[in-house]
C-alpha cells in the first residue's frame, strides 16, 4: 500500500463515520460506505486517480496532499446523502 493511500485512509476515517476500505492491489483501494462502493483511489506515482460518480479525476500529489483529497471526497459524499 502506498504511503499516500495509507494517509488518505486515515484522514477519511476521521471525517466520514462508517467508512471502510477494500484494498484491491498495492496501489488501489475502494472506499465503501454502507456496504456500497463510493469511490476508487489509484496511486500512479506522481498522480492519484479518483473514480467517483462515474467520472475519473486526476490529482497531482505534489499539490493535493492526502488531507486535502480526503476533505474533497468527504464533501462529495456528504452532498450525496
C-alpha positions as CSV (number, residue, x, y, z in Angstrom):
1,X,0.0,0.0,0.0
2,X,1.4,3.4,-0.9
3,X,2.1,5.9,1.8
4,X,-0.3,8.4,0.1
5,X,-3.2,6.0,0.2
6,X,-2.4,5.0,3.8
7,X,-2.6,8.6,4.9
8,X,-5.8,9.2,2.8
9,X,-7.5,6.3,4.6
10,X,-6.6,7.7,8.0
11,X,-7.9,11.1,7.0
12,X,-11.1,9.8,5.6
13,X,-11.8,7.5,8.6
14,X,-11.7,10.6,10.8
15,X,-14.0,12.6,8.5
16,X,-16.7,10.1,7.5
17,X,-18.5,7.9,10.0
18,X,-18.8,4.3,9.0
19,X,-16.4,4.4,6.0
20,X,-14.4,1.2,5.3
21,X,-11.9,0.4,2.7
22,X,-11.2,-2.6,0.4
23,X,-7.7,-2.8,-0.9
24,X,-7.7,-4.0,-4.5
25,X,-4.0,-4.1,-5.1
26,X,-0.7,-2.5,-3.9
27,X,-1.8,1.0,-5.0
28,X,-5.6,0.8,-5.4
29,X,-8.3,1.0,-2.7
30,X,-12.1,1.2,-2.8
31,X,-14.0,3.5,-0.4
32,X,-17.0,1.7,1.0
33,X,-19.9,3.3,2.8
34,X,-23.0,1.4,4.0
35,X,-21.8,-1.7,2.1
36,X,-21.7,0.2,-1.2
37,X,-18.6,1.2,-3.1
38,X,-18.5,5.0,-3.3
39,X,-15.1,5.7,-4.9
40,X,-11.9,4.1,-6.1
41,X,-8.5,5.7,-5.5
42,X,-5.5,4.6,-7.5
43,X,-1.9,5.9,-6.8
44,X,0.0,6.2,-10.1
45,X,3.3,7.6,-8.9
46,X,3.1,11.4,-9.3
47,X,-0.7,11.4,-9.6
48,X,-3.7,10.0,-7.8
49,X,-6.8,9.0,-9.9
50,X,-10.1,9.1,-8.0
51,X,-13.1,7.4,-9.7
52,X,-16.3,8.7,-8.2
53,X,-19.7,9.3,-9.5
54,X,-18.9,7.7,-12.8
55,X,-16.0,10.1,-13.6
56,X,-12.2,10.0,-13.1
57,X,-10.4,12.9,-11.6
58,X,-6.6,13.1,-11.7
59,X,-4.8,14.9,-8.9
60,X,-1.1,15.9,-8.7
61,X,0.3,14.5,-5.4
62,X,2.6,17.5,-5.1
63,X,-0.3,19.9,-4.8
64,X,-3.0,17.7,-3.4
65,X,-2.0,16.3,-0.1
66,X,-4.0,13.4,1.5
67,X,-5.8,15.6,3.9
68,X,-7.0,17.9,1.1
69,X,-8.2,15.0,-1.0
70,X,-9.9,13.5,2.0
71,X,-11.8,16.7,2.5
72,X,-12.8,16.8,-1.1
73,X,-14.1,13.2,-1.0
74,X,-15.9,13.9,2.3
75,X,-17.7,16.9,0.8
76,X,-18.8,14.9,-2.2
77,X,-20.1,12.1,0.0
78,X,-22.0,14.5,2.3
79,X,-23.6,16.1,-0.7
80,X,-24.9,12.7,-1.9
81,X,-26.5,11.7,1.4
